[in-house]
């Protein structure tokens, strides 16, 4: 699963499910989480599904636009 955050990556089984998409979603999530110095946990069980947990700090120290 190391490639799941790579831009345009789609799992090999996506053709079996007819799922639409471009493969950009998880790479965008990774960038946003990194920007806010958060963490992503992945729990995948083949044949059952995958759970993503995103944790963001309350105050990342990033400046906000006014």
C-alpha positions, 0 to 999 in steps of 0.5 A: 500500500505504499503507493496509495498516496501517489498522484493518479494511483488507482488500486488494481481492483478498481476495474472490478468495482467500476469505481470512478475517479482520477486517483488524486483524492488521497494525494490531496489529502496527504498534502493537506494533512502534511501542511497542517502537520497532522497524521494519517493512519491506514487500516486495510483488510483485504476483501473487507475494506480500508479505514483512513483516520486523519488527525489534525492538531488544534493549532498547527502554528500555520498563519491564516489569511485575513 
